[in-house]
Structure formats: C-alpha cells, structure tokens
Amino acid sequence: MALRTTNSRLSAAIAAALFVVLLVVYLAWHPVGRSAGDAGNADAAGPGPNGVDLSNSQLQSVKVAPVEERDFPLEKEAVGSIDFNEYRVVQVFTPYQGRIIAAFAEVGEDVKKGQPLFTVDSPDLLQAESTLIAAAGVLELDRKNLDRLHDLYTTRAVSQRDVEQATSDEQTAEGNLRAARNAVRIFGKDDADIDRIIADRLADPTLVVPSPIAGRITERNAAPGLFVQPGNAPAPITVADLDTMWMLASVTESDSTVFRVGQLMQVMLDAFPGRVFDGKINYVGESVDATTRRVIVSSEIRNPQHELRSGMFAHFVISLGHPMRSPGVPVDGVVREGDGTMTIWATADRRRFTRRTVQIGEERDGYRQILSGVQPGELVATEGAILLSNELAIATTAQ
C-alpha cells in the first residue's frame, strides 16, 4: 500500500513538472495581454503561422523602415558578347588561282579601301595580258594595211573590194582589242596599266589583290608560295570594318516578345566600367532554341574609336516605356523562400514581425519593386529579413 502511494505521488510530480514546461512554452509563443482586437491583426499580434517575436539582442540585427514609393523604369536587361558586324566582314580571296608572291598586311593592322593586301603569280593574268598584246599588234598591222590599200586604191592599183576587206579586218581587230582590254581590266588593271603593257609589250603575271573595304585585318592565312584558288577556305586575308560591332544576346522566350528591330539600347561592358555605348537592335531570332528556350537578339553598336573587341562580355538595357511608380523595398528586405515565393517581413510595433508573400518587379538602385503585397508607409524589415525567415523555420521545426 505504501509503495502504491509513493508511485502515485511520483506520477503527480512528473505531471506537474510537464505542465509547467508546457505553460512556459505557451507563454513564450503567446504573450499575455494580447487583446481580442490584436488577434485580428497579424502584424501586431505577434507569432502565428507566419509570425516571429524577436528578443532584444535579435532586434539589433534587424532594421525597420517605412515603405516608400519609387520610380522603376520599364526596362529589360540581357547579357551577351561582342562580335564583328557580319555585314562588314569580308573574306578576301584571289579572283583567279595562282601562288602568292608576297603578303603586305599583318593581323591587327588597319588598312584602307583599295590598299594592296597580297600579290599572286597568276597564269590567267599572264594569258589575258598576252592576248591583249597580240590583239594590239594585230590592230596595228591591220591599220597599216588599210592605210596602204587606201593609197593604192587612189591609183587604182587595188580594187574597192580589197579596201572593204581591209576595213572589215581593222574593225574586227578593234573589237578584239577592246575585249582584250576588258579582260585585263577584270584583274584590277586600269587604263594606264593597260596602255603601259601594250607600249612595253611586256606581260606581267603579278596579280594585286586589294582590300575591298577600309578596316582591320582580323585573320591572315596568306604566305608566300601558297597556292590559292577563288573561294577556297580559308581566305588568305579577312578584313573587318570596326566602325560598328554586334552584340549577340540570348534572351528568354518570355522576354523575346518585347524586343523589336530598331529599338535603341544602352550597352555596358566589363572592360569599360562606367562607359555606355549606344546601340540598336537589328535582328530578333525567328526561332526558339529547343534546349535553352531562348532567342538570339542581335544589336548594332557604334564603335567610333575601335575600342570594342570580339568576344568581350557585355550586357544591355532597353527602355520599354515611361517609369512606373511603385512601392520599393531594399533588396536585403526581400527573401526568396524555398518554394520560390518572394516574401517580406512587416511589423506594426518594430518587435513582432509577420511574413507576407509579395509579387516583385524590377530591381533598381538597390531596391526591389513590389507590385502587390505591401502598401506605402507600412513598416517592413529592410535588413535582417533572412534572419526572420530562419527564426520562423526553426520555430516551425520545433513544433
């Protein structure tokens, strides 16, 4: 009987101790003195499913400020890289086959339009010049023969038919010479060069290949002795006009609909901090990449000082309209939760905080645009929001 009494007392003591522990826990999460009116106000009521009460030491890590309205520009940003303007990059081939005699341009060198890049020992040019010389000789002979027959015809030493035949031969020789001159002109020879070839009776097989545009040598494969043919890659010389460059960016499928050819933009590069380059969209891809779900957007960037280099990392900002005035919360006051939702922490007494889910917009000057979920003037945590989310996670786990 005594043993049974002792066990009963021990059980009562354990039950009493457990009650005290539960009471302490309850009071910690449900402060005394909360009115019925406070229970209807989540921000003022303290802990709930999304609420946290902080101790004095924890409050030192949290800063609170009222939400203010700010102007958020309607902009889109994307990253990309600089590339040559494909419309102004020329692969310079020889128009006729032959072996390179000499190359005059080096990679990185700026050249002018018409400046010789390399020379080729061209059998085709040699043949064309030989034909030119022969045609000039035939015409000269036919002219002399026609003049002689004209003199003889005055004395009736030859017939009119002989004169007419000589005249026809002279006209045919003139046509052949014109054709021969045009054939040589195709190789880049001007009239002065052609007249000199005829006068000297000297055929020069050296074909000069000039630069078709002004620009910079970006690639050189030309070397003396190399046999080259028209259109056979790689090109002996590649010239790029650097006055404009392209920026190629890959934008998300959802953003691709806001980009239009002709839209102006501002381009920033890591290589030039603080500098802004003006650009304009010149191409929006017609298809979406099946793997990345992205669309290529090409922009033409002005490069008057020839500072930009192919491969430079860049990003651009494009304005889509007038700025939107919206509530703004510092970036440190917005938390991305594990499920991907964005939240802030609101408070009415700077001690009790309630988590709210918000819809965010653009980021500008360290502030995140809030499209819904908070009103101007409300108090929110501007620093330490992550601490509040962690405290709530710990409390939820403990329950």
C-alpha positions in Angstrom: 0.0 0.0 0.0 2.9 2.4 0.8 4.6 1.5 -2.5 1.4 2.4 -4.4 1.1 5.7 -2.6 4.7 6.6 -3.4 4.2 5.8 -7.1 1.1 8.0 -7.2 2.9 10.9 -5.7 5.8 10.5 -8.2 3.4 10.5 -11.1 1.7 13.6 -9.9 5.1 15.4 -9.5 6.1 14.4 -13.1 2.7 15.6 -14.4 3.1 18.9 -12.6 6.6 19.5 -14.0 5.4 18.7 -17.5 2.5 21.2 -17.1 4.9 23.9 -16.1 7.2 23.3 -19.1 4.2 23.4 -21.5 3.0 26.6 -19.8 6.3 28.3 -20.3 6.4 27.3 -24.0 2.9 28.5 -24.5 3.6 31.9 -22.9 6.7 32.3 -25.0 4.8 32.0 -28.2 1.5 33.6 -27.0 2.4 36.7 -24.9 0.0 37.6 -22.1 -2.0 40.8 -22.6 -3.0 40.3 -26.2 -6.4 41.7 -26.7 -9.1 40.3 -28.9 -8.6 43.2 -31.3 -5.0 42.3 -31.6 -5.8 38.8 -32.5 -7.4 40.0 -35.7 -4.2 42.0 -36.7 -1.5 39.5 -37.8 1.2 42.2 -37.9 0.5 43.4 -34.4 -0.4 40.1 -32.9 3.0 38.5 -32.9 3.7 34.9 -33.6 1.3 32.9 -35.7 1.8 30.5 -38.6 3.9 33.3 -40.3 4.9 35.4 -37.3 8.1 35.8 -35.2 8.8 37.7 -32.0 12.4 38.7 -31.5 14.4 39.2 -28.4 16.2 42.5 -27.7 19.5 41.0 -28.9 18.0 39.7 -32.1 16.4 43.1 -32.8 19.8 44.6 -33.1 20.3 42.6 -36.3 17.1 43.9 -37.9 16.5 47.3 -39.3 13.0 48.6 -39.9 11.8 51.4 -42.2 8.5 52.5 -43.8 7.9 51.5 -47.4 8.4 54.4 -49.9 7.2 54.8 -53.5 9.9 54.9 -56.1 10.2 55.2 -59.8 11.1 51.9 -61.5 11.9 52.2 -65.2 10.2 49.8 -67.6 13.4 48.1 -68.8 14.7 44.8 -69.9 18.2 43.6 -69.5 20.2 40.8 -71.1 23.8 39.6 -71.3 25.7 38.8 -74.4 29.1 39.2 -76.1 30.6 41.5 -78.7 31.2 40.1 -82.2 32.2 41.5 -85.6 29.5 43.0 -87.7 28.9 40.2 -90.1 27.7 42.6 -92.8 31.0 44.4 -92.7 33.4 41.4 -92.5 35.0 40.5 -95.8 37.0 37.4 -96.6 39.4 38.5 -99.3 40.0 35.7 -101.9 42.0 35.9 -105.1 39.8 36.2 -108.1 42.0 33.8 -110.0 44.2 30.9 -109.0 47.9 31.2 -108.5 50.7 31.2 -106.0 51.1 34.0 -103.5 54.1 36.1 -104.2 54.0 38.5 -101.2 51.6 39.4 -98.4 51.7 43.0 -97.2 49.1 43.1 -94.3 49.6 41.9 -90.8 46.9 40.8 -88.3 45.7 43.9 -86.3 46.8 46.3 -89.0 44.3 48.9 -90.2 44.0 49.2 -94.0 42.3 51.5 -96.4 40.0 50.6 -99.2 42.0 49.7 -102.3 45.2 49.1 -100.3 47.2 46.1 -101.7 46.9 43.1 -99.4 48.8 40.4 -101.3 50.0 39.6 -104.8 49.6 36.4 -106.8 51.5 34.9 -109.7 48.5 34.3 -111.9 48.7 32.3 -115.1 45.2 33.6 -116.1 46.5 37.2 -115.9 49.5 36.3 -118.0 47.3 34.7 -120.6 45.0 37.8 -120.6 47.9 40.2 -121.0 49.4 38.1 -123.8 46.1 38.2 -125.6 46.0 41.9 -125.1 49.5 42.4 -126.6 48.6 40.2 -129.5 45.3 42.0 -130.2 47.1 45.3 -130.1 49.7 44.1 -132.6 47.0 42.7 -134.9 45.1 46.0 -134.8 48.3 48.0 -135.5 49.1 45.7 -138.5 45.5 45.9 -139.9 45.6 49.7 -139.6 48.8 49.9 -141.6 47.5 47.6 -144.2 44.3 49.6 -144.5 46.3 52.8 -144.9 48.4 51.2 -147.6 45.4 49.9 -149.5 43.8 53.3 -149.4 46.9 54.8 -151.0 46.9 52.1 -153.7 43.2 52.5 -154.3 43.7 56.1 -155.3 46.0 54.9 -158.1 43.6 52.1 -158.9 46.2 49.5 -158.0 43.8 47.6 -155.9 40.0 47.1 -156.1 37.4 48.5 -153.8 36.7 45.0 -152.5 40.3 44.8 -151.2 39.8 48.1 -149.3 36.5 47.0 -147.9 38.0 43.7 -146.7 40.9 45.5 -145.0 38.4 47.9 -143.4 36.5 44.9 -142.0 39.7 43.3 -140.7 40.6 46.6 -139.0 37.2 46.8 -137.3 37.4 43.2 -136.2 40.9 43.9 -134.7 39.5 46.9 -132.8 36.8 44.8 -131.3 39.2 42.1 -130.3 41.4 44.8 -128.6 38.5 46.2 -126.7 37.6 42.7 -125.5 41.2 42.1 -124.5 41.4 45.3 -122.6 38.3 44.5 -120.7 39.6 41.0 -119.9 42.8 42.6 -118.4 40.7 45.2 -116.6 38.9 42.5 -114.7 42.2 41.7 -112.9 42.3 45.2 -111.5 44.4 46.9 -114.1 43.4 50.5 -115.0 43.7 52.1 -118.5 47.2 53.4 -117.6 48.4 50.0 -116.7 46.9 48.5 -119.9 48.5 51.2 -122.1 51.8 50.5 -120.5 51.5 46.8 -121.1 50.8 47.4 -124.8 53.5 50.0 -125.2 56.2 47.9 -123.4 55.0 44.6 -125.0 55.6 43.1 -121.6 53.1 40.8 -119.8 53.4 40.8 -116.0 51.6 37.9 -114.2 51.6 39.7 -110.9 48.0 40.0 -109.7 47.5 42.6 -107.0 44.6 41.8 -104.6 43.4 45.0 -102.8 41.2 45.4 -99.8 37.6 45.9 -100.8 36.8 47.9 -97.6 38.5 50.0 -95.0 39.0 48.1 -91.8 41.3 46.0 -89.7 43.0 42.7 -90.6 41.4 40.1 -88.3 42.8 37.0 -89.8 45.7 36.2 -92.2 46.5 32.9 -93.9 48.4 34.3 -96.8 52.0 33.2 -97.1 54.5 33.4 -100.0 54.4 30.3 -102.1 50.9 29.2 -101.0 48.7 28.1 -103.9 45.3 29.8 -103.6 42.0 29.4 -105.6 38.9 31.6 -105.6 36.6 30.7 -102.8 38.7 28.0 -101.3 38.7 28.4 -97.5 40.5 29.6 -95.5 40.6 33.1 -97.1 44.1 34.5 -97.4 43.0 37.7 -95.6 40.0 38.7 -93.6 39.1 42.4 -93.1 36.5 43.7 -90.7 35.1 47.2 -90.6 35.2 48.1 -86.9 33.1 51.3 -87.1 30.2 49.2 -85.9 30.1 45.9 -83.9 27.4 43.5 -83.0 26.3 42.3 -79.6 24.7 38.9 -79.6 22.5 38.2 -76.6 20.4 35.2 -75.7 17.0 36.3 -74.1 14.4 34.2 -72.5 11.4 33.1 -74.5 9.1 35.1 -72.3 11.1 38.3 -72.8 11.6 37.8 -76.6 8.2 39.3 -77.4 9.2 42.8 -76.2 12.2 43.2 -78.5 11.7 44.8 -81.9 14.1 45.7 -84.7 15.1 49.3 -84.5 14.8 49.7 -80.7 17.5 51.8 -79.1 19.5 50.5 -76.2 22.4 51.2 -73.9 25.3 48.7 -73.7 27.7 48.3 -70.8 30.9 46.3 -70.9 33.1 44.9 -68.1 36.1 46.1 -69.9 34.9 49.8 -69.7 33.4 50.4 -66.3 31.1 53.4 -66.3 31.1 53.7 -70.0 27.8 53.4 -72.0 27.8 52.5 -75.7 24.7 53.3 -77.9 23.2 50.5 -79.9 20.2 49.5 -81.9 18.5 46.1 -82.4 19.0 44.9 -85.9 17.8 41.3 -85.7 15.5 39.2 -83.5 15.7 35.5 -84.0 12.9 33.7 -85.8 13.1 30.5 -83.7 13.4 29.4 -80.1 16.3 27.1 -79.1 14.7 23.8 -78.2 17.1 23.1 -75.4 17.6 26.5 -73.7 14.2 28.1 -74.7 16.0 31.2 -75.6 16.0 33.6 -78.6 19.0 35.3 -80.2 18.9 39.1 -80.3 21.5 41.0 -82.3 22.3 44.6 -81.8 24.5 47.0 -83.8 26.8 49.0 -81.5 28.6 52.2 -82.6 32.4 51.8 -82.2 33.9 55.1 -83.5 37.2 54.7 -81.5 37.6 51.0 -82.5 37.8 50.1 -78.8 35.4 47.1 -78.8 36.9 43.6 -79.4 35.2 40.5 -80.5 34.3 38.2 -77.5 34.0 40.9 -74.9 31.4 40.3 -72.3 28.6 42.8 -72.3 25.0 43.4 -71.2 22.4 45.8 -72.4 19.4 47.7 -71.0 16.5 48.7 -73.2 13.7 51.0 -72.2 10.1 49.8 -72.9 8.2 52.9 -71.7 7.8 55.5 -69.0 8.9 54.7 -65.4 6.3 53.1 -63.1 5.9 54.4 -59.6 5.6 51.6 -57.1 6.4 50.7 -53.5 10.1 49.8 -53.2 11.8 47.7 -50.6 15.6 47.4 -50.2 16.9 44.2 -51.7 18.0 42.9 -48.3 14.4 43.1 -47.2 13.1 40.7 -49.8 13.6 36.9 -49.3 13.3 34.1 -51.8 11.8 31.2 -49.9 12.5 27.6 -50.6 9.4 27.2 -52.7 10.4 30.1 -54.9 8.0 32.6 -53.5 9.2 36.1 -52.6 8.4 37.4 -49.1 8.9 40.5 -46.9 8.5 40.9 -43.1 6.0 43.5 -41.9 5.6 44.9 -38.4 3.5 47.3 -36.5 5.5 47.7 -33.3 9.1 47.0 -34.6 9.2 43.8 -32.5 6.6 41.4 -33.8 7.0 40.5 -37.5 4.7 38.8 -39.9 5.8 37.2 -43.1 4.0 38.3 -46.3 4.1 36.9 -49.8 4.7 39.6 -52.4 4.9 39.9 -56.1 8.1 41.6 -57.2 9.1 43.5 -60.3 12.3 45.2 -61.4 15.4 45.9 -59.3 16.8 49.4 -59.4 19.5 51.2 -57.3 19.4 48.6 -54.6 15.6 48.5 -54.3 13.2 45.8 -55.4 9.9 46.8 -56.9 6.8 45.4 -55.1 3.8 45.0 -57.4 1.5 43.6 -54.7 1.5 42.6 -51.0 2.5 45.8 -49.3 1.4 49.5 -49.2 3.5 52.7 -48.9 4.0 53.7 -45.3 3.9 50.2 -43.8 6.9 49.2 -41.7 9.0 46.4 -43.0 12.3 44.8 -42.2 14.9 46.4 -44.6 17.8 44.4 -43.2 17.8 41.0 -41.4 14.9 39.6 -43.3 16.8 36.3 -43.8 17.2 36.1 -40.0 13.5 36.4 -39.6 12.8 33.6 -42.1 15.4 31.4 -40.4 13.8 32.0 -37.0 10.4 31.1 -38.4 11.8 27.9 -39.9 13.4 26.9 -36.6 10.1 27.6 -34.7 8.1 25.6 -37.2 10.5 22.7 -37.0 10.4 22.7 -33.2 6.6 22.5 -33.2 
